[in-house]
Amino acid sequence: MALPKQKQSKTRGRKRRTHWKLSFPGLIKCPHCHSLKLSHRICPNCGYYKGKEIIKIKEK
């Protein structure tokens, strides 16, 4: 089993991890109710997807 010959510094390891970032999800406006939703998914506010009502949302 291979072992490292020398200890790598903390800086060297942290330099490698600088690109591990969270990305913001791609939110778009729903064409039916104009609220923000994830793309390619049913709108949680109105239940529409691609102009068709997929699920019925109970109104308060």
Residue pairs with C-beta under 8 A, 6 or more apart in sequence:
25 38
26 38
26 39
27 36
27 37
27 38
27 39
28 36
28 37
28 38
28 39
29 35
29 36
29 37
30 36
30 37
30 43
30 45
30 46
30 48
31 48
31 51
32 43
32 46
32 48
32 51
33 43
33 45
33 46
33 48
35 43
35 45
35 46
37 43
37 44
37 45
41 49
42 48
42 49
42 54
42 55
43 49
45 57
46 53
46 57
47 53
47 54
47 55
47 56
47 57
48 54
